[in-house]
Amino acid sequence: MTADPFDAVRATGWQVDVLDLAGVTDKAGFMDRCARALRLPEWFGRNWDALADCLGDPDWGPAEPGRLLVVRRWQGYAAARPDEWETARDVLDEAAVSGDGGTLAVVLALGAFV
């Protein structure tokens, strides 16, 4: 196994971002983690609409040939705030696109990885 499980993905030209939600128990924590981990722009308003806008922004979102967004250790947040997690999942699901402008693939990791 390589030092990073996503080396093979990066080798194809894809960008990989890992959103680690360990310890996140509320929307504010989720938004802060998104802002830091995903290096979102300064104008990110830390609400669901702003997150959707950032994820769909050609300057951040879909990339050529693609961007893989891996969400890991999300289960604690999902258990603590199921309604918020459902909204987060919906925003991430709607952001996942593939087209001429590139691809944004979003996956929820099950289990641990390096």
Long-range contacts (C-beta under 8 A, 24 or more apart in sequence): 3-114, 4-114, 5-113, 5-114, 6-68, 6-70, 9-68, 12-65, 13-64, 13-65, 13-66, 14-63, 14-65, 14-66, 14-67, 14-68, 15-63, 15-66, 15-67, 15-68, 16-67, 16-68, 16-70, 17-67, 17-68, 17-69, 17-70, 18-70, 18-72, 19-69, 19-70, 19-71, 19-72, 20-72, 20-73, 21-71, 21-72, 21-73, 21-74, 21-76, 21-77, 22-72, 22-73, 22-76, 23-76, 24-76, 24-77, 25-76, 25-77, 25-80, 25-81, 26-77, 26-80, 26-81, 26-84, 27-81, 27-84, 29-77, 30-77, 30-84, 30-88, 38-69, 48-87, 48-88, 48-91, 51-91, 52-91, 52-94, 52-95, 55-91, 55-92, 55-95, 55-104, 56-95, 56-97, 58-101, 61-95, 61-97, 61-102, 61-104, 62-97, 62-98, 62-99, 62-101, 62-102, 62-103, 62-104, 63-102, 63-103, 63-104, 64-101, 64-102, 65-102, 65-103, 66-98, 66-102, 66-103, 66-104, 66-105, 67-102, 67-103, 67-104, 67-105, 68-105, 68-107, 69-104, 69-105, 69-106, 69-107, 70-107, 70-109, 71-106, 71-107, 71-108, 71-109, 72-108, 72-109, 72-112, 72-113, 73-109, 74-108, 74-109
